[in-house]
Each structure stands twice: as C-alpha cells, then as structure tokens.
C-alpha cells in the first residue's frame, strides 16, 4: 500500500510493508557531512557546505526519517566528527567510518569504533588505497566485521571486481555493501562485462547494493530512463531485500537535487511492487543498520 500527501508543494510518499504492522521509514543509506569547525575537526578543503543541520532540513522536506553517514575523504582516518554527530543526533543517523584496514590493529580499531563511538560500518576505499584493498593484510578486519555484524562498504571501480569477489567468497559471514555500483557506467547496458560481473555477486547472500545518486551513474535527463533495465536486472538478481536507496548528499545537490533523487525510486520505477519499493527505500537499510529494530545477524 502507498499513499501520498502534499505539504507546501512537497510530495511526501510513505511506504508500507505488509509484512510488518508499522510504517517502514525511508532511510538514505549514503550521505556525507562535514563541519565548518576546522579547529575542532581538521579536514582538507571541501567544495560546498554540508553541515548536519542542512542535511536534516532536506531530509525533513523530502520525508526521509533516517540516514547513514559515511565519513568523507576530507577527514582521512579521523572519525571524530562522525562520532560526535551520531551522539548529537541519535537515533536519526547511523555511521560508517574509515580506518587503516591493515593487520590485527585494524580489528582492534573496528571494535573501538563499534563499542566506544557507536559507528556501525567501515568503508574500504579501493579507489584511494588500492594497494591495501582486498589483500591478506585486511583479513583480520573482514573477520572482526563478521563477528560484530558490521557491514563493510566498498568504494571502488570496475577493475576491482575480481579481488572483491575473492574476498567475499573467503568471508561469507561478513556483510558487504557496494557503494555507487562500483562506478560501472550505466551506458554499457545490462550486457556489459562489468555489470554482468556485478550481478554475479548476487550468488553470495552477504552482498548488498546501494542504488545511490543515479544521476552520476546513468546518462540522460531525469528521470534517467536508461537506468531502468539495469535496475530491473539488479532487483531480479539480488532481490529488493539486498538493495537500498542512497542520495550521496551533499553531492546530489549539484544536479537534480535531493527530492528528485529520492523520487527516482518512489515515483519513477512503476514496475516495482509496493513491498519491493518499501525494501529499497528503507527496509533493507533499516535491517542492516538497526533503525527501529535490531539489525540483521
């Protein structure tokens, strides 16, 4: 079931999952924030403002209840701004941090982030630290993530697929979330080599996909008709219960904007069932990061 209400020209769509007796919240699975207090939270230069308050205002206008903050590259391995934001705005946000993934020390750092700072995910940046990605040095981190139920979010490129697949097969207990579909160009189509390899990861039940910032991925004017067959293939291969919507805020503000990014899923994929749409817009991310209930183990 789906219903719409209009509030000051803003269309708000709530999704209902018939398998539950409550409204499924809309969850943005991929946002970034940074602080203008550079003395307290040192960082490199950023292209535009991205304070949590700006994000919260856009979420409220679009009808988004929760978001997963991914530490941006501007802070390197310093997770303090993320930890403090989570404490200030709990339980609206969950957090994905970044650590040096090498050796047994990485497992200890993950445990500390989880237990002390409430950070519930770690990002592996294959495109920035390629020499560390999916190597034997990272195995302790993968194992500890599996023990803690902490998803590893992978940012990478198409040529990282073979190494990623090998690590996924070695670590079936660790949930892996693929950020931005590994930047595989939608223009290559459903028969593209890299896209078919991505779909091949569906055989591993611990792999999830983020359908994030579609405009940067799919060519053409909104609502990105060229993306339709690829999204259909993803849903057919992974199931909606392993796919989640993400905006990539604030970067999505440069382009079609936040509400339109969300509307791509809630309004412009008419072939989705109500249950599938509910999962992609919030159910999957809620289970992974425990919004409103205990997380999946």
Secondary structure, 3 states (H helix, E strand, C coil): CEEEEEECCEEEEEEECCCCCCEECCEEEEECCCCCCCCCCCCCCCCCCCCHHHHHHHHHHHCCCEEEEECCHHHCCCCHHHHHHHHHHCCCEEEEECCCCCHHHHHHHHHHHHHHHCCCEEEEECCCCHHHCCCHHHHHHHHHHHHHCCEEEEECCHHHHHHHHHHHHHCCCCCEEEHHHHHCCHHHCCCCHHHHHHHHHHHCCCEEEEEECHHHHCCCCCCCHHHHHHHHHHHHHHCHHHEEEECCECHHHCCCCHHHHHHHHHCCCCCCCHHHHHHHHHHHHHHHHCCCCCCCC
